[in-house]
Amino acid sequence: MPKRALLSVSDKTGLIEFARGLTDLGWELVSTGGTARALTEAGLPVTEVATVTGFPEILDGRVKTLHPKIHGGILARPTREHQEQLQEQGIQTIDLVVVNLYPFRETIARPGVTPEEAIENIDIGGPSMVRAAAKNNERVAVVVDPASYGEVLAELQEQGEIGPATRRRLAAAAFAHTAAYDAAIAAYFQRLLRNEEPFPASFVLSGEKVQDLRYGENPHQGAAFYRLPAPPPGSLAGARQLQGKELSYNNLMDLDAAWNLAGDFEEPVVAIIKHTNPCGVARGETPAAAYRRAYAADPVSAFGGIVACNRPVDGEMAREMVEIFLEAVIAPAFTPEALEILRSKPNMRLLAAGERATHRDREYLVRPVSGGFLVQEPDLQVLDPARLKVVTVRQPAAREREDLLFAWRVVKHVKSNAIVVAQDGVTLGIGAGQMNRVGAARIALEQAGARAKGAVLASDAFFPFGDTVALAAAAGITAIIQPGGSLRDEESIKAADAAGMAMVFTGVRHFRH
């Protein structure tokens, strides 16, 4: 009796060539629906599943392969008892299962897809066959990825069979495939139920490997980059690399930080990042103008930095960027002129991410800890200027108010303790990740130098003492924005009043650990 292969695939890449190779080796092909039609149209002999089961496809194709003559043929072990039972029931063994699943992830990635469309693309029979074949890898081989066709066919041609080591490896890939598929479905329903149950009892996370990375944060650490099943539009995971060296772990971390910061603004903004913290952020009338101002904010730190622009990079901005060494640039797109100019820097990594999603409230932030992970909502808070509370005698002037709001958006993206000094829509000094707030202020004010006179200062959290206010006043800062809420708020307010400074409270903090 010939070996029997069951083929039922949504992705028909390489299917005909693989099936023809099996037929040439004397295998019998069994198939369903569209796969059977594709094989027949290619002139290959195929037996319909309905012929094997003696039962038609029903319920609009929802029930096709869920039948003992299919699952018995897959799950039977090579024991005398199992073989006798198969013979009694008239069931023939299935030796190879080639299945990939309904395109659920592709379906939910389409804009405007309805829950009804998503549900109809949840595969039932496919995962059942895959899991059955993977469980019985003692005898059955399972293939879920067209990329494996050539390897499997070559082994059959050379050895006459698919060896046990290959079957185990294919089974591991199959279980990972169905686990990721189910995780995508679970995540979709979690999003649908987000308002009812924002943090479910079981949080399922899966990812598809985009690439292996050369190493992690350091050369002795391994690393890889994974993409979520349905990343939102304009996310780093969906970006296309247009040129440059292979991305590293640290590149990706910095690109994400830069892209999130630039994307937090509506007007043209450029952010330059080093070690996930901004060293220069500026807005401008054009991308090139914003870049020039961001670079001038801290040209020493900008060398070897990561640049993000929330507008397409044009030729003018590209001509500015080729003047120094930059690791990578991410933007919605690059004009043809910009790409031509940037080719002179072939190692510079260029990523086109597309336009960012306007609504990002369905995302989660996940961070590992020893033995588990933490999950939180992203910090998407946008300050309503009308809710600012002026707590000093002096009100901020219109120009100061505008700069305070700019600095407040930037400080959200700086590691705590964080201080940002800014003026006219450009950062002048940034103090990041310090153990105390006055230390962060000293760094930011020292970096700003004489430019601090007439500038504003933002703090990501409240002042526990008045020392930061006194330091800012001595440097010439004229207005401060901070959350407020400290037991010593009055001390800071009095210090600001004594210096003739304006101070506003936001009532919201932006810790970033």
ZAMARGU-4260 file (C-alpha; in steps of 0.2 Angstrom, whole numbers, plus 5000, padded with zeros to 4 digits):
<rodrens>
0) 5000/5000/5000 | 5008/5017/4995 | 5012/5030/5008 | 4998/5043/5010 | 5000/5062/5012
5) 4986/5074/5017 | 4988/5091/5010 | 4977/5106/5016 | 4985/5123/5014 | 4980/5141/5014
10) 4997/5147/5008 | 5000/5137/4992 | 5018/5143/4990 | 5028/5129/4983 | 5013/5117/4984
15) 5013/5110/4967 | 5031/5106/4966 | 5031/5098/4982 | 5016/5087/4978 | 5023/5082/4961
20) 5039/5076/4970 | 5028/5066/4982 | 5018/5058/4967 | 5035/5054/4958 | 5040/5044/4974
25) 5024/5034/4973 | 5014/5043/4987 | 4995/5045/4987 | 4989/5063/4989 | 4973/5067/4999
30) 4967/5084/5000 | 4952/5096/5004 | 4943/5110/4995 | 4954/5123/4986 | 4970/5113/4989
35) 4962/5098/4980 | 4957/5110/4966 | 4975/5117/4964 | 4982/5100/4963 | 4969/5094/4950
40) 4972/5109/4939 | 4991/5105/4940 | 4987/5088/4933 | 4991/5078/4949 | 4981/5064/4955
45) 4972/5068/4972 | 4958/5060/4982 | 4946/5071/4991 | 4944/5070/5009 | 4925/5068/5007
50) 4929/5052/4997 | 4940/5045/5011 | 4927/5049/5025 | 4912/5045/5015 | 4905/5061/5022
55) 4903/5078/5013 | 4910/5095/5019 | 4896/5103/5029 | 4892/5120/5038 | 4901/5131/5024
60) 4917/5120/5025 | 4918/5122/5044 | 4918/5103/5045 | 4929/5094/5033 | 4943/5084/5041
65) 4935/5081/5059 | 4932/5063/5056 | 4939/5046/5063 | 4945/5041/5046 | 4956/5056/5045
70) 4962/5057/5064 | 4962/5038/5066 | 4974/5038/5051 | 4985/5051/5058 | 4985/5046/5077
75) 4987/5027/5075 | 5003/5020/5082 | 5013/5006/5073 | 5007/4993/5086 | 4998/4977/5082
80) 4983/4983/5092 | 4981/5000/5083 | 4984/4992/5066 | 4971/4979/5069 | 4958/4992/5074
85) 4962/5002/5059 | 4959/4987/5048 | 4942/4983/5057 | 4936/5001/5054 | 4943/5002/5036
90) 4955/5016/5040 | 4971/5019/5030 | 4986/5027/5039 | 4992/5044/5035 | 5010/5046/5035
95) 5013/5065/5031 | 5002/5080/5035 | 5005/5096/5026 | 4994/5109/5033 | 4996/5128/5036
100) 4981/5137/5043 | 4968/5150/5039 | 4975/5167/5038 | 4969/5173/5054 | 4983/5185/5058
105) 4983/5192/5040 | 4964/5195/5042 | 4965/5205/5058 | 4979/5215/5052 | 4967/5222/5038
110) 4960/5240/5042 | 4941/5239/5047 | 4940/5220/5048 | 4924/5215/5058 | 4924/5202/5072
115) 4913/5191/5061 | 4927/5191/5047 | 4940/5187/5060 | 4930/5173/5068 | 4927/5164/5051
120) 4946/5164/5049 | 4949/5154/5065 | 4955/5137/5059 | 4948/5122/5068 | 4952/5106/5058
125) 4969/5112/5053 | 4976/5114/5070 | 4968/5098/5075 | 4977/5088/5061 | 4993/5097/5065
130) 4993/5093/5083 | 4988/5075/5080 | 5002/5073/5068 | 5015/5082/5079 | 5009/5071/5094
135) 5012/5055/5083 | 5028/5060/5077 | 5034/5043/5081 | 5027/5038/5064 | 5020/5054/5056
140) 5029/5069/5049 | 5020/5086/5049 | 5025/5101/5039 | 5018/5118/5042 | 5030/5129/5033
145) 5032/5129/5014 | 5051/5133/5018 | 5053/5115/5024 | 5046/5107/5008 | 5063/5106/4999
150) 5072/5098/5014 | 5058/5085/5017 | 5057/5080/4999 | 5076/5079/4998 | 5076/5067/5013
155) 5063/5056/5005 | 5072/5055/4989 | 5089/5051/4997 | 5083/5040/5011 | 5066/5034/5006
160) 5059/5040/5022 | 5058/5055/5034 | 5069/5051/5048 | 5065/5051/5067 | 5076/5067/5070
165) 5068/5076/5056 | 5050/5071/5062 | 5054/5077/5080 | 5060/5094/5073 | 5045/5096/5062
170) 5034/5092/5077 | 5042/5105/5088 | 5039/5118/5074 | 5021/5112/5072 | 5017/5114/5090
175) 5026/5131/5090 | 5015/5136/5075 | 4998/5131/5083 | 5003/5139/5099 | 5007/5155/5090
180) 4991/5154/5080 | 4981/5152/5096 | 4990/5166/5105 | 4986/5177/5091 | 4967/5173/5093
185) 4968/5175/5112 | 4976/5192/5110 | 4963/5197/5097 | 4949/5193/5110 | 4959/5201/5124
190) 4958/5217/5113 | 4940/5215/5110 | 4937/5213/5129 | 4949/5226/5134 | 4936/5237/5142
195) 4929/5223/5152 | 4945/5214/5157 | 4960/5224/5154 | 4972/5212/5162 | 4965/5194/5160
200) 4969/5179/5171 | 4981/5172/5158 | 4991/5184/5147 | 4996/5175/5131 | 5011/5182/5121
205) 5018/5176/5105 | 5030/5182/5091 | 5036/5178/5074 | 5055/5179/5072 | 5060/5193/5061
210) 5079/5189/5062 | 5093/5183/5072 | 5104/5197/5079 | 5122/5197/5079 | 5122/5198/5098
215) 5112/5207/5112 | 5117/5222/5122 | 5134/5214/5123 | 5144/5202/5112 | 5143/5188/5124
220) 5123/5189/5124 | 5113/5180/5111 | 5098/5189/5104 | 5084/5189/5091 | 5070/5201/5085
225) 5052/5195/5085 | 5036/5203/5078 | 5019/5202/5086 | 5005/5193/5076 | 4997/5210/5071
230) 5009/5224/5074 | 5000/5241/5073 | 5003/5252/5057 | 5019/5262/5058 | 5027/5252/5072
235) 5045/5247/5072 | 5041/5229/5069 | 5033/5233/5053 | 5047/5244/5046 | 5057/5241/5030
240) 5076/5242/5031 | 5080/5251/5015 | 5099/5251/5017 | 5113/5249/5029 | 5122/5236/5040
245) 5112/5223/5049 | 5102/5230/5064 | 5109/5226/5081 | 5099/5224/5098 | 5105/5241/5104
250) 5100/5249/5087 | 5082/5242/5089 | 5081/5248/5107 | 5086/5265/5102 | 5076/5266/5086
255) 5060/5261/5096 | 5064/5275/5109 | 5067/5288/5095 | 5052/5283/5085 | 5040/5284/5100
260) 5047/5301/5105 | 5045/5309/5087 | 5028/5301/5085 | 5022/5309/5101 | 5021/5326/5091
265) 5009/5332/5078 | 5021/5346/5071 | 5037/5341/5062 | 5049/5335/5075 | 5066/5326/5075
270) 5073/5316/5090 | 5091/5311/5091 | 5094/5296/5103 | 5109/5289/5112 | 5107/5274/5124
275) 5087/5275/5123 | 5088/5293/5130 | 5086/5309/5119 | 5101/5320/5117 | 5093/5332/5105
280) 5074/5335/5101 | 5067/5350/5091 | 5053/5355/5081 | 5054/5365/5065 | 5045/5371/5050
285) 5053/5357/5039 | 5061/5341/5043 | 5078/5348/5039 | 5075/5363/5050 | 5070/5352/5064
290) 5085/5341/5062 | 5097/5356/5062 | 5090/5362/5078 | 5090/5345/5086 | 5108/5342/5081
295) 5114/5359/5087 | 5106/5355/5104 | 5120/5343/5108 | 5132/5339/5093 | 5144/5330/5104
300) 5131/5317/5109 | 5123/5316/5092 | 5138/5308/5084 | 5134/5290/5081 | 5116/5293/5087
305) 5099/5287/5081 | 5088/5299/5072 | 5069/5298/5071 | 5058/5311/5061 | 5039/5310/5061
310) 5039/5317/5043 | 5046/5309/5027 | 5065/5313/5025 | 5068/5324/5010 | 5084/5329/5001
315) 5087/5344/5011 | 5087/5334/5028 | 5097/5320/5020 | 5111/5332/5015 | 5112/5338/5033
320) 5113/5320/5040 | 5127/5314/5028 | 5139/5327/5036 | 5141/5316/5052 | 5141/5298/5057
325) 5124/5292/5062 | 5120/5274/5066 | 5102/5274/5059 | 5087/5284/5054 | 5069/5280/5055
330) 5055/5290/5047 | 5038/5286/5039 | 5047/5287/5022 | 5062/5293/5012 | 5060/5303/4996
335) 5070/5296/4980 | 5081/5312/4982 | 5085/5308/5000 | 5089/5290/4996 | 5101/5295/4982
340) 5110/5306/4994 | 5110/5294/5008 | 5118/5281/4997 | 5134/5290/5000 | 5133/5282/5018
345) 5130/5264/5014 | 5132/5258/5032 | 5119/5270/5038 | 5103/5260/5042 | 5087/5268/5035
350) 5070/5262/5041 | 5054/5267/5033 | 5040/5263/5045 | 5025/5271/5037 | 5013/5282/5045
355) 5010/5278/5063 | 4993/5272/5069 | 4982/5286/5076 | 4975/5275/5090 | 4987/5265/5100
360) 4976/5261/5115 | 4976/5242/5111 | 4994/5239/5114 | 5002/5233/5130 | 5020/5235/5136
365) 5028/5219/5142 | 5044/5218/5152 | 5052/5202/5159 | 5057/5200/5177 | 5065/5185/5185
370) 5053/5171/5183 | 5039/5181/5175 | 5034/5197/5166 | 5025/5213/5170 | 5011/5220/5159
375) 5005/5238/5158 | 4996/5250/5147 | 5007/5262/5137 | 5010/5280/5143 | 4999/5288/5130
380) 4993/5303/5141 | 4993/5319/5132 | 4992/5334/5143 | 4977/5346/5141 | 4984/5363/5142
385) 4968/5369/5149 | 4971/5358/5164 | 4988/5366/5169 | 4987/5373/5186 | 4998/5389/5189
390) 5003/5388/5207 | 5015/5404/5208 | 5011/5422/5208 | 5018/5425/5191 | 5008/5417/5176
395) 5019/5409/5162 | 5020/5420/5147 | 5013/5413/5130 | 5030/5408/5124 | 5034/5400/5140
400) 5018/5390/5141 | 5022/5384/5123 | 5040/5378/5128 | 5033/5370/5144 | 5021/5359/5135
405) 5035/5355/5122 | 5047/5350/5137 | 5034/5340/5145 | 5031/5329/5130 | 5050/5326/5129
410) 5053/5322/5147 | 5040/5308/5146 | 5053/5299/5135 | 5068/5302/5147 | 5073/5289/5160
415) 5069/5294/5177 | 5074/5304/5187 | 5072/5316/5172 | 5075/5334/5169 | 5073/5343/5152
420) 5078/5361/5149 | 5071/5369/5133 | 5067/5385/5124 | 5059/5389/5107 | 5054/5371/5103
425) 5072/5364/5106 | 5080/5355/5120 | 5095/5363/5128 | 5100/5351/5141 | 5094/5334/5147
430) 5097/5325/5163 | 5092/5307/5163 | 5092/5292/5174 | 5099/5300/5190 | 5097/5293/5207
435) 5091/5310/5213 | 5082/5324/5205 | 5094/5338/5209 | 5108/5328/5201 | 5098/5326/5185
440) 5094/5345/5185 | 5113/5349/5187 | 5117/5338/5172 | 5103/5347/5161 | 5108/5364/5167
445) 5126/5362/5165 | 5123/5355/5147 | 5112/5370/5143 | 5125/5382/5150 | 5122/5400/5146
450) 5107/5395/5135 | 5097/5391/5151 | 5094/5409/5154 | 5076/5413/5149 | 5073/5394/5146
455) 5060/5383/5154 | 5063/5367/5164 | 5052/5351/5165 | 5053/5337/5178 | 5045/5320/5176
460) 5040/5319/5194 | 5037/5331/5209 | 5051/5340/5218 | 5053/5332/5236 | 5063/5348/5241
465) 5066/5366/5235 | 5084/5363/5230 | 5080/5359/5211 | 5070/5376/5210 | 5084/5385/5218
470) 5097/5378/5206 | 5085/5382/5191 | 5083/5400/5196 | 5102/5402/5198 | 5104/5396/5180
475) 5091/5408/5173 | 5076/5397/5171 | 5060/5407/5170 | 5047/5394/5171 | 5045/5376/5177
480) 5032/5362/5174 | 5031/5347/5186 | 5017/5335/5192 | 5016/5342/5210 | 5009/5332/5224
485) 5024/5332/5236 | 5022/5336/5254 | 5035/5350/5251 | 5026/5358/5237 | 5024/5374/5246
490) 5043/5375/5248 | 5046/5373/5230 | 5032/5386/5226 | 5040/5399/5238 | 5057/5396/5230
495) 5049/5400/5213 | 5040/5415/5219 | 5056/5422/5227 | 5065/5420/5211 | 5050/5428/5200
500) 5048/5411/5191 | 5032/5404/5185 | 5028/5386/5190 | 5014/5375/5184 | 5007/5358/5190
505) 5001/5345/5178 | 4994/5332/5191 | 5002/5318/5181 | 5019/5311/5182 | 5029/5302/5169
510) 5041/5290/5177 | 5051/5279/5164 | 5061/5265/5172
</rodrens>
